[in-house]
Amino acid sequence: MERRSIDSPERLTSAAQEVLAGGVSASMRHHPYLGRPLFLVHGEGAIVTDIQGKQYLDFNMSNGATMLGHRHPATQRAVRDALENGMITAADTPYHEQLARMLTEIIPSAERVRFASTGTEVTVVAVRLARHVTGRTKLLKFDGHFHGLSDVFLFRAADSQAGDLQAVPSSGGVPASGADDLILVPFNDADAFDKALVRHRGEIAAVILEPVHYNAGCIPPEPGFLEHVRTRTREEGIVLIFDEVLSGFRMDLGGAQAYYGVTPDLSTLAKALANGMPLSALVGRADIMEQLAPTGPVAHSGTYSGHPLSVLAALATLEYLRQPDVYDVLLEVSETFYRDMQAIFDRHGLPVVVQGLGARFGLYFNRRERVRTYADALNHDHELNRRFVLGCLDRGLYMHAYTRQGAPGHCGFSLSHTQEHFAEALTIIEHVSAELVKQS
Ligand SMILES: Cc1ncc(COP(=O)(O)O)c(C=O)c1O
């Protein structure tokens, strides 16, 4: 079959609207500011190319999945090798054992490992396990933390005068079934967390969180907060789940749990794990993980779980990330980049807060204070953010953007980004900042 090659974004958008719901293959591919997808057809290292041949310096990196860079030789080779074996899925191989063993060496909480394809799947299984081992049903999550698009998590908070924040469906049109089982508290608020634990004593199966809230840009935990959550969940017999789908491998080989030295009971990993190939992992304490069938009664499986192409890509990715100094260099480079970016905004008198940790960061327009909670993250200047993101795109810098109303996007770089790429990005940011000031 001949492949289609429509090279005008407008014509492709119209054609897509005839066959794809909403004109997109997945809702978030609708770019909130372009009003259509950014159609990308090629990636090489830190550069992506759109259907018209325009190149962008990529500071989205497949929403954080392509940590080594696009078309990275290590993962290209691994996937090619895997293809040669035929695409037998739904079968275990020695590579699954090898990858699982590697994860137990790298991730502090990993005593046992399971694979799936997406982050959404593993967060669902983590909750299922927690409910089984505790015999409880309630879940405590933090406002705005993203754990995939399963119905259990499709809630965010509405302000409530008394008690917990109220769970409301964040996906319009979804009936609010399951809201009664959800307790929502603001991130970084130990007091609110403590009160919720007391109010729901004996009812909470799991506390789940993004240890660094990258899905709202980049909100790190306040000093001592993760430790506090760890101590209190242990005291209350609650399963603590770190959702490291985005934070995994981002600032430390062992993820945020290694970086902060706080070990949860279960963790979820995906994205950077296989450098863009669809693979996720649920890892955790042996006594909990062994409750999965066949040793226990809890269900987890899937035709594509631990797909061989992805497993070989992950082995190659982790071998690469395991090299000495990778994270020392990454942290040094990132800190300099974030400092330089902040200096540009400050020099132009633009009130922007740059918050970054490791290879991902968020930009909060029209703010001067640090962002500590999701409510803070929502309270940024959406219009200024829109003009900045579009100005960058126009000049060939691709920053992540979510929606017109929500938190700003979570931008990030890969290990293929060189000093020249960072310098080019800063030059573009300098120009766009000057334009924003001129327009205001
Ligand atoms: C922290 C977190 N958890 C879960 C998910 C869901 O992962 P997936 O999109 O692979 O289903 C995401 C995706 O962005 C995520 O960032």
PDBQT file of the ligand as one rigid body, heavy atoms in Angstrom, charges set to zero:
ROOT
HETATM    1  C1  LIG A 501       3.233  10.348  35.961  1.00  0.00    +0.000 C 
HETATM    2  C2  LIG A 501       2.481   9.663  34.868  1.00  0.00    +0.000 A 
HETATM    3  N1  LIG A 501       1.788   8.556  35.146  1.00  0.00    +0.000 NA
HETATM    4  C3  LIG A 501       1.108   7.872  34.198  1.00  0.00    +0.000 A 
HETATM    5  C4  LIG A 501       1.103   8.319  32.899  1.00  0.00    +0.000 A 
HETATM    6  C5  LIG A 501       0.341   7.547  31.854  1.00  0.00    +0.000 C 
HETATM    7  O1  LIG A 501       1.244   6.946  30.997  1.00  0.00    +0.000 OA
HETATM    8  P1  LIG A 501       0.779   6.498  29.513  1.00  0.00    +0.000 P 
HETATM    9  O2  LIG A 501       0.543   7.735  28.741  1.00  0.00    +0.000 OA
HETATM   10  O3  LIG A 501       1.937   5.673  29.011  1.00  0.00    +0.000 OA
HETATM   11  O4  LIG A 501      -0.455   5.677  29.698  1.00  0.00    +0.000 OA
HETATM   12  C6  LIG A 501       1.816   9.461  32.554  1.00  0.00    +0.000 A 
HETATM   13  C7  LIG A 501       1.828   9.954  31.161  1.00  0.00    +0.000 C 
HETATM   14  O5  LIG A 501       2.175  11.049  30.867  1.00  0.00    +0.000 OA
HETATM   15  C8  LIG A 501       2.524  10.146  33.559  1.00  0.00    +0.000 A 
HETATM   16  O6  LIG A 501       3.235  11.254  33.290  1.00  0.00    +0.000 OA
ENDROOT
TORSDOF 0
